[in-house]
Amino acid sequence: MSIGKANLVREFREFAIKGNVVDLAVGVIIGAAFGKIVASLVGDIVMPLVGTLIGGVDFNSLAFQFRDAKIQYGKFLQTCLDFLIIAWAIFLAIKVINRLKRDEPEAAAPAIPPRQEQLLEEIRDLLKQK
């Protein structure tokens, strides 16, 4: 392997191992799993209940035929509800995270001494040097 390729491989390894990339990968995987859970919640629990409440309508079967195309608007409605539930859950999670961040006491920055003290310290340091 040439030196250029070795540097490229090293740089890629450093990039891939950085915490942000790993955190992002974990977030994507958890997000995909969460999406499946919400899809099941909506498709298997919420929509059948809503369908029963409005007269036994099965949303997956809601469709109409337009020439050769079958327009399945029931599945679209279910997907929209999936999105709303996921968006609401993310909104609540971010609110909790932001509240936790606000509750953490901020580290107090060291106080900057008054200008007179800074000058006296500089004079002291200069006298020590001589």
Buried (B, 14 or more C-beta within 10 A) or exposed (E): EEEEEEEEEEEEEEEEEEEEEEEEEEEEEEEEEBEEEBBEBBBEEBBBEBBEEEEEBEBBEBBEEEEEEEEBEBBEBBEEBBEEBBEEEEEEEEEEEEEEEEEEEEEEEEEEEEEEEEEEEEEEEEEEEE
